[in-house]
Amino acid sequence: MTLAPLFDPAEFRIPPGVAHVCAAGETPFLRRHDAAFAAYAEDKSAGSPGRTRQEARLASARAGAARLFGVQPGDIGFVSSVAEGVSMVVESLDWRPGDEVVVDPDEYPSVVAPLAQRERPAITLRFAPMSDPAAVAAAITERTRMIAVSAVSFLSAARYDLSALRAAADRVGALLVVDFTQGAGWLPIRAEVADFAFSATYKWVLGTTGTAIAYWNRARQPDWAPSTAGWHSIASMARPDWSQAPALLPDAARFTRGNPAHLALYVLDGALGYLERFGAPAIERHVQALTVEMLARLTAAGIPSTTPPDPRQHGASVCVQSPHAAAIVAGMERRGVFAWNGRGRVRVSFHGYNGGEDMARATDALIAEWRAATTT
């Protein structure tokens, strides 16, 4: 396959001689982020004028995140992680004994753990494969308060029909909460399908840990308010009257209770600007040309994948289940291919800095290590 990278790999800190195919775990850092670190250091040291510049960079990142999600800037806030954002939503709801949430049996912990950990009252989890909207609809009862789902599975790279899940939720007046982490940065997103949505920024979005995107669908949930607040999420910084509950900011900035992670937002602002040069539709076409070819090569080699072969039903990764996954990934690394291990599967993930050569190297390495692991 002769497909050239969509991005210039030289713009990233990819170790020499390495095929870096683990975007679903960690992407290599853009070299342009060095300037973001320096700018933050200057602004943090510049007193009140520097803080004004920090807030301007926050606003720019917020506008870029809104474009990424296909919504308005006022719908976007920032949290430290997807787990924090989901927790804020879970903590804000008036749960009653017997209330239920429908999740996939293999959903990511950031989506499920805030629900499973809930006490007083506990929440009943009902399980259904999100790849089967009919099964999800059958799992829903009159006590279902929420469907919580990743747009793309971290485990298999299966891509879910969010419109069908929205319709299922609406039949009983349930919320749809979506984690876009495995799609944001390559998948065209229309976040308004969800009541609340989140995404980490250190994967395909090309940012860092420390900040995640939070979306509040104000049209669908106009009265939502978090159950806790801080100085950054309240509407006024005037001398407060604490005998009254403070008013919250009127938009999704209320997600950020304390100081935003300004350094991470400087990086995110630059990352979003970089991605916009290409556009999600072009990135999607590029990465899925690589996934489709890799899946075909694995099939020809007799290696099964848990990733659906139809690109309309899978993400930017190819996953292979194996009890030898750790050894396979370690062997691939020795061959100069950075893939990802975990939960008994090998995951190869593509972004715009990958091309046909990376895909071929990753496929050849996986096949060789698979065969070595399964014949010893």
N, C-alpha and C positions, 0 to 999 in steps of 0.2 A: 504494500500500500504506500503510495507516494504522497499522501496528504501532508502538506507543510503545516507547522504550527500557526495558529491564528494570532497569538501574541508572540512577541520577540522573546525567546527564552533568556536572552542576555539581560533583559530587564528584571530578572528574578535571581535570587540567591540560590540557584540550583548548583549543588556540588558538581565539579567537573566530571564528565563521564557517566553521570547518573541519569537514568530514566525515572523521573519523579512522578509517580502515578498513585498518589495517596491523597488526593484533594479532599476526599470525604473524611479524612482524619486531620491532616494539617497541610496547608499549601505553603510553598516556599515564599519568602518575604519579597515584596517588591523593593527594588533598590531605591525607588523614589521615596520610600518611607523614611530613609535617613534624614531627608529634609524636613519631614513632619516632626521627627524627634527634636531636631535643632530648633524649629520654629516654636514648638511647645516650650522648650527650655528658655528661649528668649522671652516669650510672652509670660511665662510663669514668674520670671524674674523682674518684670516691668511694672509691678504695682497695679494700680487701678486701670491704667490704659491697657496693660497686658491682659487683665481679666476681661475687659471689653472685647479684646481680640479673641480671647478664648470663647466667649459667648457667641461671637460672630462665626467662629469655626463650628461650634455646636449647631447653629442655625443652618449652616451650609450642609453639614452632614445629615441633618434632619430632612432637609429638602431632597437631598440625594436618596436617602432611604425611602422617602415617600414615592419618588419616581420608580425606585426598584420595586416597590410593592404595588404600584399603580393606584395610589391614593393621594390625599391631600396632606401637606405637612402637619396640619393640626391633628391628624389621625395618628401620628407617629410620636412615640416616646422612646426612651432608652432605659434598659435595665442592665444589671451586671451579667445576667445569663438567662437562657431560656427557662431554666429551673426557677429562677427568682420570679420571672414574669408569670409563669403558670401558677406558681404559689400565690402570687398577689391576687390573681383571679379567683383561685379556689378559696382563699381566705375571705374574699369579699362577699361570697354568696351565702344566702340564708338556708343552709342545708337542714333537712329534716330527716329523722330516722327512716330508713328504708329507701332513701334517694339513691339513684343508680347513675353510673357513667359507663358508657360503652367504649372499649378500647381494643386494639389488636393484641393478641396474646404475645406478640414479639415487639411491642411498642418500646420506644427508647425511655430510659428511666426519667429523664427530665420532664417528660409528659405525664408519666404515670405515678412516679413516687410522691409528688405533692398530694395526689388523690389517695393513694394507698396509705399514706401516713396520717391522714385526717382522722381525728378523734372528736367525740362530743359534738355531733354524732359521727360515727364512722360512715364512710361511703361504700356502697356495694359496687364492686366492679363486675361488669358483664363483658364477656370476651366474644369477639367475632372477627374473622379475617376481613380487614378493610379492603382487600382486593375483591371482595364479593359483596356488593351493595345489598343484594337480596338477603344475605346472611346477617348483615348489619341491621337491616330493617326488621328481620325476624327477632333479633336480640333486644330490640327496643320495646319498652313497656310504658305504661302511663306514669311510672316513677322515674323514667330516664330524664335527667337534668342536663346531660352533656354528652357529646361525642368528642373525644380527644384523640387527635391523630397527627402523625407526621405526613406531610405531602408526599414524601418519598421515603421508603423504608431504609433505615441505616443498615439493616441486616441483610436484605436481599436486593435492594435497589428497586423494588416494586414501586410503581407510581400509581397513586390512588385517584379515583374519580371524585373530586371534592364536590362537584355539582350534585352528584347522586347522594353523597353524604349530607349535603346541605338540605336536600329534599327530605331525606329520612329524618333529620333533626327537626325540621319544620313541622312534620306531621304530629309531633307531640310537644312542640314549643320548646325544644331543647337547644342549648348552645352548641355551636361548633367551634372548637378551639384547635388551631392548626399550628404545627411547628414546621416552618419552611426551611429549616437549616440545611437539609440535604438537596434543596432545590435553588435557594437564593444564590444568585451569582451566575447561573447558567440557564435557569428556567424562567420564561416569561411568567410573571406572577400577577394575579388579580386578587388581591387579598380581601376584597369586599365580600367574597364568598363566606368568609369566617366572621364570627362575632369578635373573636380575639385571635391574633396571630403573632408569632414570634420567629426570630431567626438569630442564631449565633452568627458572628461575623468573621471568624478566623478560618473558615473553610473556603468555599468558592467565592465568597465576598472579598477575600484577599486582605482582611483586616487582622485584628488581634483578639485574644481573649480580653475580658474586662468590660466589654460592652456588647449588648445584644439589642436587636431591633424589636420594639413592641408596637403592636397595632391595636387600636380600639375602634371598632366599628360604631361610631357615634350615631349613625342613622338607625342601626338595629338595636343598640343598647344605650339610649340617650341618658339614662339615669345612673349608669354605672359609676361607682366610686370605690376606690380601694379602702380597706378597713384600717390602714395605717397611713401616716403622712410624715413629712419632714419639712425642713425649711424651704427646700427647692420645689416642693409640690403644692404649697399653699399659695393663695392668690395674692396675698399682700405681705410685704416685709415691713410694714409700718409697726410701730410699737403695739404688740398684741394685747387683746383682752382675753386672757385664758379662761375666763368664766364662760366664754362662748366657744363652740367648736369652730376652728378656722375654716373659711371657705377654701376649697381646692381650686387649682388652676382649671380653667374651663375645657381644656383639651387634653390630649394624651401625654403632654408633658407631666401630668400628675403621676405617671409611672415612676418618675425619677425623684425619690424622696430626699436624697442628699446630693452632695456635689456630683455632677456627672463625671465620668472617667475621661477627662479632657484629653489626655494623651492618646488613649485608644480612639477617641473621636477625631483627632487630627489625622491619625492613620486611616480611619474609616473614610473620612472625607476624601482623601487622596485615592483610596481604593475604589470608591464609588465613581469618582471622576474617570479613573482608568477604565473601568468596565463599560462606562457609557460610551467610550470611543468605539466600541464594537457592537454593543446592543445584545440583549439576551437572546433574541431569535437567531442571530448569527452564531453565538456561542453554543446554543442548543444544537443547531445543525452540525457544528464542528465536533462536539464531544460525542454526539450520538452516531456520527459516522464511524468513530473509533470503537464505541461499544458494540455496534452491530457487527463490525468486522471481527472484533475479538471473539464475540460469541460464536460466530460462524467457524472460526479457527478452532476454538475449543470443542465444538460439536464434531468437527472433522477428526479431532484427535481422540474422541471418545471420552471427553471430560465433561460431566454434566454441570450446569450452572443453575443456581436457584433464582437467577435474574430472568424475568420474562423476556423472550426474544424480541417481541414487538416493541420498537422504540417508543410508541405511544403509551406503553405500559411500564417502561423502566426509566431510570434516571441516568446519571452520568457515570455510573459504576457498573462493574461486573463482579459478581460474587460467586465463589465456589466453596461449597461446604466440604469440610474434611476434618477427621480427627487428628490429622497431621498438619493442621493449618500453621501452627507456630513454626514448625520445622520448615515448611514450604516457604513462608515469608522470610525466615532467616536465610534460607538458601538463595532466594531471589535477591536479597540484599547483598550477599556475597558476589552475586553476578552483576551488581551495579543497578539494581531495580528496587526502588523504594515503594513497596506496596503496604498493605495494612492487615494486621492480624487481630483476632478477637472473636470470642463466642463461637469458636469452631468453624470459622470461615476465613478464606482469603478474599480480600477486597481490593480490586484495582479500580482506581478512579481517575478520570481524565478532566483536564481543564484546557484553556486556550493555549497554554505554553507547550502542550503535547502535540505531537504529530504522528504520522504513520510509523515512523521509525521507533518512537517510544512504545507505541502499541505492539509492534512486532517483537521488540525486545522483551516487553513484559509478558507477552503470550508465550514466547519461546522459553523464557525462564520459568514461568508457571508450569508449563507442560513438562519440562525437564525435572523440576523439583517434585512435581506430583508423581511422576513415574518412579523417581528415586525413592520417595517416601512410601509408596504403595507396593514396592517390590522388595523391600528389606524386612 
